[in-house]
Amino acid sequence: MEDLHAGIVPATKTGDWSDVIVLDADGNRIPWRDVSRIDDEEMRSLMRDVVNRLYTFQLHAGNPALQAEIEKWMSVAGKWDQPEVDLRMIVADDRNIRGSRNEQN
């Protein structure tokens, strides 16, 4: 994530980025708000990293070494916003459950 966040942030005088244009190698002028900030390979890499870390956490959640590592970061994490339930996942899961039940009947 830090690699994706690295780089120079352009200046904006309007505050809404409407005054920032990206000029690509083909000469296209792209408004900043329309520019993709992450390419497909970077997205793939990010998603693999997230999935692998969640998988590892699930497999080793009770491991004392992992618990010690988590405790090390708790002072920093305590300053973060509280996590929120992603209702989109629950709605999607609910639809899948209902769909599975309908297929079984």
C-alpha positions as CSV (number, residue, x, y, z in Angstrom):
1,M,0.0,0.0,0.0
2,E,2.8,2.4,0.8
3,D,4.4,1.8,-2.6
4,L,1.1,2.8,-4.2
5,H,0.8,5.9,-2.0
6,A,4.4,7.0,-2.8
7,G,5.0,9.7,-5.3
8,I,4.4,13.4,-6.0
9,V,0.9,14.8,-5.3
10,P,0.0,17.5,-7.8
11,A,-1.0,20.9,-6.6
12,T,-4.5,22.2,-6.9
13,K,-5.6,25.8,-6.5
14,T,-9.4,25.1,-6.8
15,G,-9.3,22.4,-4.1
16,D,-11.5,20.1,-6.2
17,W,-8.8,19.0,-8.6
18,S,-10.6,20.4,-11.6
19,D,-7.5,22.5,-12.4
20,V,-5.2,19.4,-12.6
21,I,-4.7,17.7,-16.0
22,V,-2.6,14.6,-16.8
23,L,-0.9,14.5,-20.2
24,D,-0.3,10.8,-21.2
25,A,2.2,9.4,-23.7
26,D,-0.4,9.5,-26.5
27,G,-1.1,13.2,-25.9
28,N,-4.4,12.7,-24.2
29,R,-5.3,15.3,-21.6
30,I,-7.0,13.6,-18.7
31,P,-8.7,15.4,-15.9
32,W,-7.2,14.4,-12.5
33,R,-10.5,13.1,-11.2
34,D,-10.7,10.7,-14.2
35,V,-7.2,9.3,-13.9
36,S,-6.8,5.8,-12.6
37,R,-4.3,5.9,-9.8
38,I,-3.6,2.2,-9.8
39,D,-3.1,-0.1,-12.8
40,D,-4.3,-3.7,-13.1
41,E,-1.0,-5.3,-12.0
42,E,-0.8,-3.1,-9.0
43,M,-4.4,-3.9,-8.1
44,R,-3.7,-7.6,-8.5
45,S,-0.7,-7.4,-6.3
46,L,-2.5,-5.4,-3.6
47,M,-5.4,-7.9,-3.6
48,R,-3.1,-10.9,-3.4
49,D,-1.3,-9.2,-0.5
50,V,-4.6,-8.5,1.4
51,V,-5.9,-12.0,0.8
52,N,-2.6,-13.7,1.8
53,R,-2.4,-11.6,5.0
54,L,-6.1,-12.3,5.9
55,Y,-5.5,-16.0,5.2
56,T,-2.3,-16.1,7.3
57,F,-4.1,-14.2,10.1
58,Q,-6.9,-16.7,10.1
59,L,-4.6,-19.7,10.2
60,H,-2.3,-18.3,12.9
61,A,-4.6,-16.1,15.0
62,G,-3.9,-18.1,18.2
63,N,-0.1,-18.2,17.6
64,P,1.8,-16.4,20.4
65,A,4.3,-15.0,18.0
66,L,1.5,-13.4,15.9
67,Q,-0.2,-12.2,19.1
68,A,3.1,-10.5,20.2
69,E,3.4,-8.8,16.8
70,I,-0.2,-7.5,17.0
71,E,0.4,-6.2,20.6
72,K,3.4,-4.3,19.3
73,W,1.2,-2.4,16.8
74,M,-1.7,-1.8,19.1
75,S,-0.4,1.6,20.4
76,V,-0.4,2.8,16.8
77,A,-3.7,1.2,15.8
78,G,-5.4,2.8,18.8
79,K,-5.1,6.1,16.9
80,W,-6.9,4.8,13.8
81,D,-10.6,5.2,13.1
82,Q,-12.8,2.4,14.4
83,P,-13.5,-0.3,11.7
84,E,-17.0,-0.5,10.2
85,V,-19.0,-3.4,9.0
86,D,-19.0,-3.4,5.2
87,L,-22.8,-3.8,4.6
88,R,-22.2,-4.5,0.9
89,M,-20.5,-7.8,1.8
90,I,-23.4,-8.7,4.1
91,V,-26.0,-7.9,1.5
92,A,-24.0,-9.9,-1.2
93,D,-23.6,-12.8,1.3
94,D,-27.3,-12.7,2.2
95,R,-28.2,-12.8,-1.5
96,N,-25.9,-15.8,-2.1
97,I,-27.4,-17.6,0.9
98,R,-31.0,-17.0,-0.3
99,G,-30.0,-18.1,-3.8
100,S,-28.5,-21.3,-2.5
101,R,-31.6,-22.1,-0.5
102,N,-33.8,-21.5,-3.6
103,E,-31.7,-23.8,-5.7
104,Q,-31.9,-26.5,-3.0
105,N,-35.8,-26.3,-3.0
